[in-house]
Amino acid sequence: MGSGLSLLPDYHRRIGMPGVVYRPLKPPNIVKHLAVVKKKGAGGAVNNFFHFSADILAATSSERKEPRRQGESVP
């Protein structure tokens, strides 16, 4: 029929082909939620991993600058 559709990586636009029209896709508006949970009173490696993970999640979050600590509720 002379028509078709394909999803391709962006670099294909630079290659170009006669008669092919390239259209960029809008990035999706995706929201993701991540959480780290540990048993109350856990210590050692579990506690260290919990605080390390909470710090990393807080540092990568655009909503919150400080990590949540054990027992802190979500605003």
PyMOL commands that set and color helices and strands:
alter all, ss='L'
color gray80, all
select helices_A, chain A and resi 12-15+44-60
alter helices_A, ss='H'
color red, helices_A
deselect
rebuild
show_as cartoon
